[in-house]
Amino acid sequence: MKKKSDNTWQDIASDWLYSIIIAVVLAFCIRTFIVEPYMVSGPSMLPTLENGERLLVNKFVYFVSEPKRDEIVIFKYPMDESRDFIKRVIAVGGDTIEIRDGQVYVNGVLKKETYTKEPNHSTYRKSVVPKDHIFVLGDNRNNSEDSRYSDVGFVPLKLVKGKASVIFWPFEKGRTLP
């Protein structure tokens, strides 16, 4: 029987290589299917999220359920899927959405929004969100490219990457998101 001290450099190198391969495979699986870091870029989600904040995106949650109203999601920009957008889900498939004088109505009911940055006066004609799509808006409505614009429009669920769950940087602003 070999003693631990009898290991050759080949045995040690083989152990290290095996450990590194396992770590890379685990990291790939975790990042692909469970959680991924994301950096906020731009002012569209102020005051909820600030430019440069880093957060964790729960990718697993949408394997078992669909996005819900008021969740903050990361999705691939429909016109260029190499870019990611972060916005708040306002309406889901089957909902009626309308914006009159800056007021958002979902299924005919005025939506109470305590998270918006400032009042705005945009409008959006009454529409029904298609099945397997969501309607998203930035919290900073006056500076957000979102579902009100044709290049984003109703976002197909297949483009949704995950739910913004935890802000982890800067550390002093760390918190969970609703």
Secondary structure, DSSP 8 states (H G I E B T S, - for coil): ---GGG--HHHHHHHHHHHHHHHHHHHHHHHHHTEEEEE--SSTTTTTS-TT-EEEEE-SHHHHS---TT-EEEEE-TT-TTSEEEEEEEEETT-EEEEETTEEEETTEE---SS-SS-----EEEEE--TTEEEEE-SSGGG---TTSTTT-SEEGGGEEEEEEEEEESGGG-EE--
